Amino acid sequence: MESAARTVKNILLRERHLNFSDEWFDACIDWIKENHPPSQVNVTFLRDEVCNQWMDVNLMDLGCKCLPDDLCSQKCVTLPGHYALQVNIIEDIGESSYSQWNKLKKLTNENTNVSGGETNESKPTWEPKPRRCLYLTMSDGSQEVFGLELVTVPALNVDVKTGSKVLISGPIECRRGVLHLKPGNVRILGGEVEALVEANAFEQVLQKRL
């Protein structure tokens, strides 16, 4: 069993680039062994179960790390590797919070309506349409960094659950702790953290900004 655990640990760290502490991994293995029959616990089963548990753990509780130290103080650096991070907050800074709130709640903007039975005036054709620009607050467990969507990243949207894990793959530019996200740099791994979903859901973030 110890050999299988070592194999699983190497797979998750080196091939899947997950980020966890030795203490958490050992405790997770022990829990799996205690709750499943020995005949079921092989390398594949252990790998999948540990991965599933990791998806829903709060990395900030683990105190693990994978990013270079003190990125927020570095003017510009290119990160070459793979970094499994947790999304703590995701918001769209390309459109006003008020407009997003109206869309979310399907409300009518009273400022753009006329009273009585009159219809709304159409928007001027010269008025620019808002362009989505997602801004993510993320953590490797020890350090908070941010992600700025330079061009649309199809894998991301405001409905990504807070606590979700993402794999950031380099080379990627980082300026003062802000990662410049492009489609080839981001892959959603999944998961959620219940406490963060309640505190930092998109609706809650909008309410705080209004």
N, CA and C of each residue as an Amber inpcrd file, in Angstrom:
protein
   630
   0.8180000  -1.2050000   0.0000000   0.0000000   0.0000000   0.0000000
   0.8600000   1.2670000   0.0000000   1.9950000   1.2140000   0.7330000
   2.8780000   2.3790000   0.7610000   3.4420000   2.6620000  -0.6250000
   3.7480000   1.6040000  -1.3600000   4.2490000   1.7690000  -2.7230000
   3.1890000   2.4000000  -3.6170000   1.9490000   1.9600000  -3.4730000
   0.8530000   2.5260000  -4.2730000   0.6650000   3.9960000  -3.9350000
   0.7530000   4.3490000  -2.6490000   0.5820000   5.7340000  -2.2370000
   1.6790000   6.6150000  -2.8190000   2.9080000   6.1070000  -2.8220000
   4.0200000   6.8830000  -3.4020000   3.8080000   7.0970000  -4.8920000
   3.3260000   6.0610000  -5.5710000   3.0780000   6.1690000  -7.0080000
   1.9990000   7.2130000  -7.2880000   0.9300000   7.1700000  -6.5000000
  -0.1580000   8.1290000  -6.6650000   0.3360000   9.5520000  -6.4120000
   1.1230000   9.7180000  -5.3930000   1.6460000  11.0480000  -5.0540000
   2.4800000  11.6060000  -6.1980000   3.3270000  10.7750000  -6.7790000
   4.1510000  11.2130000  -7.9090000   3.2930000  11.5810000  -9.1140000
   2.2520000  10.8000000  -9.3760000   1.3660000  11.0870000 -10.5080000
   0.6850000  12.4430000 -10.3160000   0.1490000  12.6740000  -9.1220000
  -0.5990000  13.8980000  -8.8730000   0.3010000  15.1310000  -8.8550000
   1.4990000  14.9860000  -8.3430000   2.4150000  16.1240000  -8.2690000
   3.0910000  16.4120000  -9.6060000   3.5610000  15.3830000 -10.2770000
   4.3970000  15.5830000 -11.4610000   3.6070000  15.5810000 -12.7700000
   2.5380000  14.8070000 -12.8290000   1.7780000  14.7200000 -14.0710000
   0.5350000  15.6160000 -14.0640000  -0.1360000  15.6820000 -12.9290000
  -1.3510000  16.5120000 -12.8510000  -1.0750000  17.8720000 -12.2150000
   0.1180000  18.0330000 -11.6540000   0.5710000  19.3250000 -11.1140000
  -0.3040000  19.8230000  -9.9730000  -0.8770000  18.9080000  -9.1880000
  -1.6710000  19.3200000  -8.0420000  -0.7550000  19.8360000  -6.9340000
  -1.3690000  20.5190000  -5.9850000  -0.6290000  21.2580000  -4.9760000
  -1.2140000  20.9220000  -3.6070000  -0.4630000  20.1800000  -2.7820000
  -0.9680000  19.7960000  -1.4660000   0.2000000  19.5390000  -0.5210000
  -0.1200000  19.4870000   0.7590000   0.8990000  19.2230000   1.7730000
   1.0300000  17.7240000   2.0050000   2.1810000  17.3110000   2.5110000
   2.3980000  15.8970000   2.8240000   1.4040000  15.4230000   3.8770000
   1.1390000  16.2690000   4.8660000   0.2330000  15.8920000   5.9470000
  -1.1830000  15.6290000   5.4120000  -1.6480000  16.5120000   4.5150000
  -2.9730000  16.3160000   3.9630000  -3.0380000  15.0400000   3.1340000
  -2.0370000  14.8030000   2.3110000  -2.0230000  13.6130000   1.4490000
  -2.0540000  12.3450000   2.2870000  -1.2110000  12.2730000   3.3240000
  -1.1660000  11.0790000   4.1700000  -2.5080000  10.8530000   4.8610000
  -3.1250000  11.9370000   5.3530000  -4.4250000  11.8160000   6.0230000
  -5.4970000  11.3550000   5.0410000  -5.4170000  11.8460000   3.8030000
  -6.3900000  11.4650000   2.7780000  -6.2600000   9.9860000   2.4370000
  -5.0380000   9.4990000   2.3050000  -4.7990000   8.0790000   2.0270000
  -5.3440000   7.2180000   3.1590000  -5.0810000   7.6230000   4.3870000
  -5.5720000   6.8590000   5.5470000  -7.0980000   6.8010000   5.5510000
  -7.7400000   7.9310000   5.2410000  -9.2030000   7.9730000   5.2200000
  -9.7570000   7.0360000   4.1470000  -9.1290000   7.0250000   2.9880000
  -9.5870000   6.1620000   1.8920000  -9.4390000   4.6940000   2.2870000
  -8.3200000   4.3400000   2.8890000  -8.0840000   2.9540000   3.2960000
  -9.0890000   2.5070000   4.3540000  -9.4620000   3.4240000   5.2360000
 -10.3900000   3.0780000   6.3080000 -11.8260000   2.9150000   5.8150000
 -12.1530000   3.5380000   4.7020000 -13.5380000   3.5770000   4.2410000
 -13.8010000   2.7480000   2.9970000 -12.8000000   1.9960000   2.5310000
 -12.9920000   1.1620000   1.3450000 -12.2820000  -0.1720000   1.5420000
 -12.8370000  -1.2460000   0.9860000 -12.2080000  -2.5660000   1.1390000
 -10.8510000  -2.6140000   0.4350000  -9.8800000  -3.3610000   1.0130000
  -8.5350000  -3.4410000   0.4260000  -8.5290000  -3.8630000  -1.0420000
  -9.4650000  -4.7370000  -1.4210000  -9.4980000  -5.2120000  -2.8070000
  -9.8080000  -4.1000000  -3.7990000 -10.4110000  -3.0220000  -3.3140000
 -10.8050000  -1.9100000  -4.1840000  -9.7140000  -0.8500000  -4.2960000
  -8.8080000  -0.8520000  -3.3170000  -7.8380000   0.2370000  -3.2180000
  -6.5670000  -0.1040000  -3.9940000  -6.5530000   0.2950000  -5.2760000
  -5.3560000   0.1600000  -6.0940000  -4.8940000   1.5530000  -6.5240000
  -3.8780000   1.6270000  -7.3500000  -3.3030000   2.9200000  -7.7420000
  -4.3460000   3.8060000  -8.4320000  -5.0900000   3.2410000  -9.3520000
  -6.0820000   4.0360000 -10.0880000  -7.1660000   4.5680000  -9.1570000
  -7.6350000   3.6990000  -8.2570000  -8.6820000   4.1110000  -7.3250000
  -8.1670000   5.1990000  -6.3820000  -6.9750000   4.9950000  -5.8470000
  -6.3840000   5.9870000  -4.9490000  -6.1970000   7.3270000  -5.6560000
  -5.6920000   7.2720000  -6.8730000  -5.4610000   8.5080000  -7.6310000
  -6.7540000   9.2970000  -7.8010000  -7.8100000   8.5990000  -8.2180000
  -9.0720000   9.2800000  -8.4710000  -9.7020000   9.8090000  -7.1850000
  -9.6370000   9.0320000  -6.1140000 -10.2370000   9.4510000  -4.8500000
  -9.4920000  10.6360000  -4.2370000  -8.1670000  10.5890000  -4.2590000
  -7.3840000  11.7070000  -3.7290000  -7.6510000  12.9630000  -4.5460000
  -7.7250000  12.8100000  -5.8480000  -7.9980000  13.9450000  -6.7310000
  -9.3700000  14.5460000  -6.4310000 -10.3730000  13.6980000  -6.2340000
 -11.7170000  14.1790000  -5.9240000 -11.7460000  14.9250000  -4.5930000
 -11.0460000  14.4070000  -3.6040000 -10.9920000  15.0810000  -2.3030000
 -10.2870000  16.4310000  -2.4160000  -9.2220000  16.4700000  -3.2060000
  -8.4550000  17.7100000  -3.3700000  -9.2850000  18.8030000  -4.0430000
 -10.1550000  18.4140000  -4.9610000 -10.9670000  19.3940000  -5.6790000
 -11.8150000  20.2430000  -4.7330000 -12.2610000  19.6400000  -3.6370000
 -13.1920000  20.3290000  -2.7410000 -12.5540000  20.8220000  -1.4500000
 -11.2370000  20.7040000  -1.3370000 -10.5630000  21.1950000  -0.1380000
 -10.2040000  22.6630000  -0.3370000 -10.1640000  23.4150000   0.7520000
  -9.7320000  24.8130000   0.6890000  -8.2090000  24.8450000   0.7820000
  -7.5600000  25.1970000  -0.3140000  -6.1000000  25.1850000  -0.3370000
  -5.5020000  26.0990000   0.7290000  -6.2450000  27.1430000   1.0970000
  -5.7340000  28.0670000   2.1040000  -5.6760000  27.4210000   3.4870000
  -6.4670000  26.3710000   3.6830000  -6.3980000  25.6240000   4.9420000
  -5.1850000  24.7000000   4.9680000  -4.6920000  24.3380000   3.7830000
  -3.5430000  23.4340000   3.7100000  -2.2150000  24.1710000   3.8870000
  -2.1980000  25.4520000   3.5210000  -0.9540000  26.2150000   3.6260000
   0.1140000  25.7540000   2.6510000  -0.3120000  25.1280000   1.5460000
   0.6470000  24.6450000   0.5560000   1.0550000  25.7860000  -0.3760000
   2.0140000  25.5320000  -1.2490000   2.4570000  26.5710000  -2.1790000
   3.0330000  25.9370000  -3.4240000   2.8830000  26.6430000  -4.5420000
   3.4980000  26.1970000  -5.7920000   4.0500000  27.3700000  -6.5920000
   3.6210000  28.5860000  -6.2680000   4.0660000  29.7760000  -6.9950000
   5.3830000  30.2950000  -6.4490000   6.1610000  31.0060000  -7.2780000
   7.3530000  31.6910000  -6.7700000   6.9450000  32.7060000  -5.6990000
   7.8330000  32.9330000  -4.7560000   7.5220000  33.8280000  -3.6400000
   7.3490000  35.2770000  -4.0830000   6.4580000  35.9820000  -3.3800000
   6.3530000  37.4440000  -3.4340000   6.1620000  37.9850000  -4.8480000
   5.2140000  37.4010000  -5.5830000   4.9820000  37.8400000  -6.9600000
   4.4570000  39.2760000  -7.0330000   3.7140000  39.7060000  -6.0150000
   3.1260000  41.0490000  -6.0550000   4.1770000  42.1530000  -6.0230000
   5.3660000  41.8390000  -5.5990000   6.4200000  42.8580000  -5.5580000
   7.3000000  42.8460000  -6.8070000   7.0610000  41.8990000  -7.7030000
   7.8890000  41.7840000  -8.9010000   7.2100000  42.4950000 -10.0710000
   7.9300000  43.4160000 -10.6680000   7.3530000  44.2510000 -11.7270000
   6.8620000  43.4220000 -12.8970000   7.6770000  42.5380000 -13.3820000
   7.2770000  41.6830000 -14.5030000   8.1150000  40.4150000 -14.4920000
   7.4460000  39.2760000 -14.5430000   8.1390000  37.9990000 -14.5670000
   7.3280000  37.0300000 -15.4220000   8.0120000  36.1530000 -16.1220000
   7.3430000  35.1240000 -16.9120000   7.4220000  33.8050000 -16.1600000
   6.2640000  33.2280000 -15.8970000   6.2060000  31.9540000 -15.1770000
   6.1710000  30.8210000 -16.1940000   7.1200000  29.8820000 -16.1190000
   7.2330000  28.8530000 -17.1540000   6.4910000  27.5510000 -16.8860000
   6.1050000  27.3110000 -15.6460000   5.6150000  25.9840000 -15.2790000
   4.1140000  25.8300000 -15.2660000   3.6690000  24.8630000 -14.4470000
   2.2450000  24.5880000 -14.2630000   1.8980000  24.8550000 -12.8030000
   0.7610000  25.5310000 -12.5770000   0.4100000  25.9540000 -11.2250000
  -1.0720000  25.6880000 -10.9790000  -1.3630000  24.8070000 -10.0150000
  -2.7450000  24.5030000  -9.6540000  -3.1830000  25.5030000  -8.5880000
  -4.1600000  26.3420000  -8.9330000  -4.6090000  27.4090000  -8.0490000
  -6.0940000  27.2750000  -7.7490000  -6.5100000  27.9540000  -6.7060000
  -7.9110000  27.9810000  -6.3070000  -8.5120000  29.3430000  -6.6160000
  -9.6850000  29.3430000  -7.2620000 -10.3850000  30.5870000  -7.5690000
 -11.2200000  30.9820000  -6.3600000 -10.8530000  32.0860000  -5.7100000
 -11.6040000  32.5520000  -4.5440000 -12.7030000  33.5410000  -4.9180000
 -12.4480000  34.3650000  -5.9250000 -13.4390000  35.3310000  -6.4070000
 -13.2780000  35.4550000  -7.9180000 -14.3880000  35.5600000  -8.6290000
 -14.3490000  35.8480000 -10.0630000 -15.3760000  36.9380000 -10.3540000
 -14.9700000  37.9610000 -11.0860000 -15.8620000  39.0790000 -11.3990000
 -15.5460000  39.6080000 -12.7950000 -16.5440000  40.2640000 -13.3760000
 -16.4020000  40.8580000 -14.7050000 -16.2170000  42.3640000 -14.5270000
 -15.0220000  42.8530000 -14.8110000 -14.7510000  44.2840000 -14.6540000
 -14.9370000  45.0400000 -15.9630000 -15.4030000  44.3500000 -16.9950000
 -15.6180000  44.9960000 -18.2880000 -16.9750000  45.6550000 -18.4120000
 -17.8660000  45.4010000 -17.4450000 -19.2140000  45.9610000 -17.4730000
 -19.5620000  46.4520000 -16.0810000 -20.3450000  47.4740000 -15.9750000
 -20.6650000  48.0390000 -14.6670000 -21.3840000  47.0150000 -13.7920000
 -21.1390000  47.1140000 -12.5070000 -21.7870000  46.2100000 -11.5590000
 -23.3020000  46.3670000 -11.6110000 -23.7700000  47.6040000 -11.7730000
 -25.2150000  47.8730000 -11.8180000 -25.8620000  47.1650000 -13.0040000
 -25.2180000  47.2490000 -14.1620000 -25.7450000  46.5930000 -15.3530000
 -25.7690000  45.0790000 -15.1860000 -24.6970000  44.5300000 -14.6080000
 -24.6410000  43.0900000 -14.3880000 -25.7050000  42.6450000 -13.3870000
 -25.9330000  43.4690000 -12.3680000 -26.9500000  43.1410000 -11.3710000
 -28.3380000  43.1060000 -12.0060000 -28.6130000  44.0750000 -12.8830000
 -29.8980000  44.1050000 -13.5690000 -30.0930000  42.8600000 -14.4260000
 -29.0360000  42.4560000 -15.1190000 -29.1330000  41.2530000 -15.9450000
 -29.3590000  40.0150000 -15.0770000 -28.6440000  39.9750000 -13.9720000
 -28.7440000  38.8230000 -13.0790000 -30.1460000  38.6970000 -12.5140000
 -30.7190000  39.8220000 -12.1110000 -32.0440000  39.8210000 -11.4960000
 -33.1640000  40.0720000 -12.5050000 -32.7750000  40.2870000 -13.7730000
 -33.7500000  40.5780000 -14.8350000 -34.6060000  41.7880000 -14.4670000
 -33.9090000  42.7950000 -13.9400000 -34.6040000  44.0110000 -13.5530000
 -34.6340000  44.9890000 -14.7120000 -35.4910000  45.9960000 -14.5960000
 -35.5620000  47.0570000 -15.5850000 -34.8490000  48.2760000 -15.0480000
 -33.9490000  48.8000000 -15.8130000 -33.2390000  50.0030000 -15.4050000
 -34.1790000  51.1960000 -15.5320000 -34.6270000  51.7110000 -14.3780000
 -35.6120000  52.7810000 -14.3940000 -35.0790000  54.0430000 -15.0570000
 -33.7770000  54.1890000 -15.0400000 -33.1920000  55.3890000 -15.6310000
 -33.2820000  55.3940000 -17.1470000 -33.5140000  54.2210000 -17.7330000
 -33.5850000  54.1530000 -19.1910000 -35.0140000  53.9630000 -19.6820000
 -35.9720000  53.9710000 -18.7470000 -37.3800000  53.8220000 -19.1210000
 -38.0790000  55.1750000 -19.0900000 -39.1090000  55.3140000 -19.8500000
 -39.9680000  56.4970000 -19.7400000 -41.2620000  56.0520000 -19.1060000
 -41.9310000  56.9330000 -18.4130000 -43.1190000  56.5650000 -17.6520000
 -44.2850000  56.2460000 -18.5790000 -45.3150000  55.6270000 -17.9590000
 -46.5240000  55.2960000 -18.7020000 -46.2870000  54.1470000 -19.6510000
 -46.9740000  54.1830000 -20.7840000 -46.8900000  53.0820000 -21.7170000
 -45.8890000  53.3110000 -22.8180000 -45.0640000  54.3220000 -22.6930000
 -44.1060000  54.6020000 -23.7480000 -43.0050000  53.5620000 -23.7620000
 -42.4420000  53.3280000 -24.9050000 -41.3690000  52.3490000 -25.0450000
 -40.0250000  53.0000000 -24.7580000 -39.0360000  52.1680000 -24.4830000
 -37.6900000  52.6570000 -24.1950000 -37.0380000  53.2010000 -25.4500000
 -36.2300000  54.2000000 -25.2480000 -35.4490000  54.7140000 -26.3610000
 -34.3120000  53.7500000 -26.6430000 -34.0050000  53.5840000 -27.9090000
 -32.8940000  52.7090000 -28.2550000 -31.5830000  53.3820000 -27.9150000
 -30.5830000  52.5470000 -27.6340000 -29.2800000  53.0960000 -27.3050000
 -28.6330000  53.6890000 -28.5470000 -27.9020000  54.7710000 -28.3830000
 -27.2010000  55.3540000 -29.5360000 -26.2660000  54.3380000 -30.1680000
 -26.1780000  54.3560000 -31.4850000 -25.3370000  53.3840000 -32.1750000
 -23.8610000  53.5840000 -31.8730000 -23.5050000  54.8090000 -31.4440000
 -22.1010000  55.0690000 -31.1560000 -21.6810000  54.5790000 -29.7720000
 -22.6590000  54.2180000 -28.9480000 -22.3160000  53.8070000 -27.5940000
 -21.6330000  52.4370000 -27.6290000 -20.4330000  52.3380000 -27.0880000
 -19.7090000  51.0650000 -27.1580000 -20.3900000  49.9840000 -26.3320000
 -20.3910000  48.7830000 -26.8660000 -20.9390000  47.6540000 -26.1350000
 -19.9070000  47.1740000 -25.1270000 -20.3460000  46.7930000 -23.9320000
 -19.3880000  46.3210000 -22.9360000 -18.7190000  45.0310000 -23.3990000
 -17.4420000  44.9300000 -23.1250000 -16.6890000  43.7190000 -23.4710000
 -16.3020000  43.0080000 -22.1840000 -16.5470000  41.7290000 -22.1480000
 -16.2410000  40.9700000 -20.9450000 -14.7590000  41.0270000 -20.6320000
 -14.4500000  41.2460000 -19.3680000 -13.0680000  41.2060000 -18.9030000
 -13.0840000  40.6280000 -17.4880000 -12.7930000  39.3460000 -17.3760000
 -12.8630000  38.6810000 -16.0830000 -11.6110000  38.9560000 -15.2560000
 -11.8440000  39.1020000 -13.9710000 -10.7480000  39.3460000 -13.0290000
 -10.8970000  38.3360000 -11.9020000  -9.8740000  37.5350000 -11.7050000
  -9.9300000  36.4390000 -10.7390000  -8.9990000  36.7090000  -9.5620000
  -9.4800000  36.4170000  -8.3800000  -8.6340000  36.3780000  -7.1980000
  -8.3580000  34.9140000  -6.9060000  -7.0780000  34.5430000  -6.8710000
  -6.7020000  33.1370000  -6.7560000  -5.6460000  32.9490000  -5.6720000
  -5.4520000  31.6980000  -5.2930000  -4.4520000  31.3870000  -4.2730000
  -3.8660000  30.0050000  -4.5320000  -2.5790000  29.8530000  -4.1970000
  -1.9670000  28.5210000  -4.2410000  -2.0100000  27.8670000  -2.8690000
  -2.6010000  28.5700000  -1.9060000  -2.6710000  28.0790000  -0.5320000
  -1.8790000  28.9400000   0.4230000  -0.8910000  29.6430000  -0.1140000
  -0.0440000  30.5090000   0.7140000   0.0120000  31.9360000   0.2040000
  -0.1940000  32.1230000  -1.0780000  -0.0270000  33.4430000  -1.6860000
  -1.2260000  33.7750000  -2.5710000  -1.7160000  34.9920000  -2.4300000
  -2.8300000  35.4530000  -3.2510000  -2.2970000  36.1360000  -4.4980000
  -2.8250000  35.7360000  -5.6450000  -2.4860000  36.3690000  -6.9190000
  -3.7890000  36.6550000  -7.6580000  -3.6700000  37.3150000  -8.7890000
  -4.8560000  37.7160000  -9.5340000  -4.7060000  37.2990000 -10.9950000
  -5.8160000  37.1490000 -11.6690000  -5.8080000  36.8030000 -13.0810000
  -6.6300000  37.8010000 -13.8680000  -6.0600000  38.3410000 -14.9330000
  -6.7400000  39.3180000 -15.7820000  -6.9170000  38.7210000 -17.1650000
  -8.1660000  38.6710000 -17.6300000  -8.4910000  38.1100000 -18.9330000
  -8.1630000  39.1300000 -20.0220000  -7.0350000  38.9460000 -20.7220000
  -6.6350000  39.8740000 -21.7790000  -7.4670000  39.6790000 -23.0350000
  -7.7200000  38.4370000 -23.3740000  -8.6490000  38.0840000 -24.4460000
  -9.5920000  37.0400000 -23.8670000 -10.7510000  36.8620000 -24.4970000
 -11.7410000  35.9510000 -23.9380000 -11.1770000  34.5440000 -23.7750000
 -11.3060000  34.0170000 -22.5720000 -10.8760000  32.6540000 -22.2640000
 -12.1330000  31.7850000 -22.1930000 -12.3880000  30.9530000 -23.1980000
 -13.6410000  30.1850000 -23.2460000 -13.8910000  29.3360000 -22.0050000
 -12.8330000  28.8830000 -21.3570000 -13.0030000  28.0160000 -20.1880000
 -13.5750000  28.7550000 -18.9870000 -13.5050000  30.0920000 -19.0020000
 -13.9120000  30.8860000 -17.8420000 -15.2510000  31.5750000 -18.0700000
 -15.9810000  31.7630000 -16.9970000 -17.1870000  32.5920000 -17.0010000
 -17.5250000  32.9240000 -15.5530000 -18.4490000  33.8620000 -15.3510000
 -18.7570000  34.3030000 -13.9930000 -19.4780000  33.2350000 -13.1810000
 -19.9080000  32.1620000 -13.8350000 -20.5830000  31.0810000 -13.1210000
 -19.6310000  30.0270000 -12.5810000 -18.3290000  30.1860000 -12.8320000
 -17.3480000  29.2700000 -12.2470000 -17.4720000  29.3470000 -10.7290000
 -17.6370000  28.2240000 -10.0840000 -17.8650000  28.2070000  -8.6380000
 -16.6100000  28.6470000  -7.8830000 -16.8260000  29.4750000  -6.8860000
 -15.6870000  29.8690000  -6.0680000 -15.1860000  28.6530000  -5.2870000
 -13.8850000  28.5490000  -5.2240000 -13.2680000  27.3530000  -4.6670000
 -12.8570000  26.3720000  -5.7490000 -13.2910000  26.6230000  -6.9990000
 -12.8690000  25.7770000  -8.1130000 -11.3560000  25.8260000  -8.2620000
 -10.8240000  24.7390000  -8.7680000  -9.3870000  24.6820000  -9.0150000
  -9.1340000  24.8680000 -10.5080000  -8.0950000  25.6240000 -10.8240000
  -7.6950000  25.8400000 -12.2150000  -6.2140000  25.5130000 -12.3530000
  -5.8470000  25.0520000 -13.5180000  -4.4430000  24.8130000 -13.8110000
  -3.9610000  25.9170000 -14.7380000  -3.0320000  26.7120000 -14.2340000
  -2.4210000  27.7820000 -15.0140000  -1.1080000  27.2600000 -15.5850000
  -0.9850000  27.3090000 -16.9000000   0.1980000  26.7600000 -17.5610000
   0.9680000  27.8600000 -18.2730000   2.2810000  27.8710000 -18.0490000
   3.1320000  28.8560000 -18.6890000   3.5730000  28.4220000 -20.0770000
   4.2920000  29.3330000 -20.7390000   4.7300000  30.6220000 -20.2000000
   3.5740000  31.6180000 -20.0920000   3.5550000  32.3230000 -18.9620000
   2.5210000  33.3170000 -18.7230000   3.1460000  34.5130000 -18.0200000
   2.7730000  35.6890000 -18.4780000   3.3420000  36.9160000 -17.9090000
   2.6120000  37.2950000 -16.6270000   3.3960000  37.7160000 -15.6460000
   2.8380000  38.1430000 -14.3690000   3.4260000  39.5070000 -14.0240000
   2.5550000  40.4860000 -13.8200000   2.9860000  41.8450000 -13.4530000
   2.3780000  42.2100000 -12.1000000   3.2610000  42.4230000 -11.1210000
   2.8200000  42.8030000  -9.7730000   1.7430000  41.8570000  -9.2410000
   1.9290000  40.5750000  -9.4830000   0.9940000  39.5860000  -8.9670000
  -0.2450000  39.3620000  -9.8020000  -0.3200000  40.0060000 -10.9790000
  -1.4690000  39.8370000 -11.8740000  -1.0510000  38.9820000 -13.0680000
  -1.6530000  37.8210000 -13.1880000  -1.3760000  36.9180000 -14.3000000
  -2.1950000  37.3400000 -15.5070000  -1.5450000  37.4690000 -16.6640000
  -2.2300000  37.8770000 -17.8830000  -2.7580000  36.6270000 -18.5960000
  -4.0440000  36.3870000 -18.4390000  -4.6450000  35.1290000 -18.8820000
  -5.0240000  35.1470000 -20.3580000  -4.6820000  34.0450000 -21.0270000
  -5.0820000  33.8070000 -22.4110000  -5.6170000  32.3750000 -22.5010000
  -6.3360000  32.0500000 -23.5800000  -6.9690000  30.7270000 -23.6480000
  -6.0290000  29.5520000 -23.4160000  -4.8130000  29.6330000 -23.9110000
  -3.8950000  28.5190000 -23.7670000  -3.2910000  28.3650000 -22.3870000
  -3.5630000  29.3140000 -21.5020000  -2.9580000  29.2960000 -20.1690000
  -3.8580000  28.7060000 -19.0930000  -5.1380000  28.5060000 -19.3910000
  -6.1060000  28.1980000 -18.3330000  -6.8740000  26.9160000 -18.6390000
  -6.9280000  26.0540000 -17.6360000  -7.7920000  24.8620000 -17.7330000
  -8.5380000  24.6950000 -16.4160000  -9.8560000  24.5590000 -16.4950000
 -10.6660000  24.3450000 -15.3040000 -10.5430000  22.8820000 -14.8660000
 -10.1810000  22.6710000 -13.6020000 -10.0790000  21.3170000 -13.0710000
 -11.3670000  20.8900000 -12.3780000 -12.0720000  21.8740000 -11.7730000
 -13.3340000  21.5700000 -11.1200000 -13.2710000  21.7760000  -9.6240000
 -14.3000000  21.2860000  -8.9530000 -14.3700000  21.3980000  -7.5070000
 -15.0620000  22.6640000  -7.0380000 -15.1840000  22.7830000  -5.7160000
 -15.7370000  23.9700000  -5.0850000 -15.4320000  23.8960000  -3.5950000
 -15.5220000  25.0340000  -2.9370000 -15.3850000  25.0910000  -1.4800000
 -16.6530000  25.7340000  -0.9550000 -17.4220000  24.9800000  -0.1960000
 -18.7610000  25.4230000   0.2030000 -18.7520000  26.7840000   0.8880000
 -17.7990000  26.9920000   1.7880000 -17.7440000  28.2660000   2.5180000
 -17.5000000  29.4330000   1.5780000 -16.6800000  29.2210000   0.5460000
 -16.3970000  30.2870000  -0.4090000 -17.5600000  30.5080000  -1.3580000
 -18.2630000  29.4540000  -1.7040000 -19.4360000  29.5910000  -2.5730000
 -20.4670000  30.4950000  -1.9150000 -20.6490000  30.3300000  -0.6150000
 -21.6230000  31.1380000   0.1080000 -21.1680000  32.5840000   0.2520000
 -19.8740000  32.7870000   0.4950000 -19.3660000  34.1360000   0.7750000
 -19.0220000  34.9230000  -0.4840000 -18.5210000  34.2230000  -1.5220000
 -17.9720000  34.9150000  -2.6860000 -18.6630000  34.5630000  -3.9890000
 -19.8960000  34.1030000  -3.9220000 -20.6450000  33.8450000  -5.1550000
 -20.7660000  35.1330000  -5.9520000 -20.9470000  35.0030000  -7.2680000
 -20.9730000  36.1740000  -8.1500000 -21.9990000  37.2010000  -7.6760000
 -23.1580000  36.7310000  -7.2470000 -24.2010000  37.6510000  -6.7760000
 -23.7210000  38.4110000  -5.5380000 -23.0330000  37.7170000  -4.6390000
 -22.5310000  38.3730000  -3.4270000 -21.4640000  39.4100000  -3.7690000
 -20.6120000  39.0920000  -4.7290000 -19.5630000  40.0280000  -5.1420000
 -20.1840000  41.2970000  -5.7170000 -21.2120000  41.1410000  -6.5490000
 -21.8990000  42.2980000  -7.1160000 -22.5280000  43.1600000  -6.0280000
 -23.1640000  42.5330000  -5.0720000 -23.8090000  43.2850000  -3.9910000
 -22.7910000  44.1340000  -3.2300000 -21.6000000  43.5740000  -3.0080000
 -20.5730000  44.3100000  -2.2760000 -20.0680000  45.5240000  -3.0670000
 -20.1250000  45.3980000  -4.4050000 -19.6100000  46.4790000  -5.2420000
 -20.6150000  47.5920000  -5.4940000 -21.8890000  47.2990000  -5.2890000
 -22.9400000  48.2990000  -5.5710000 -23.0280000  49.3300000  -4.4440000
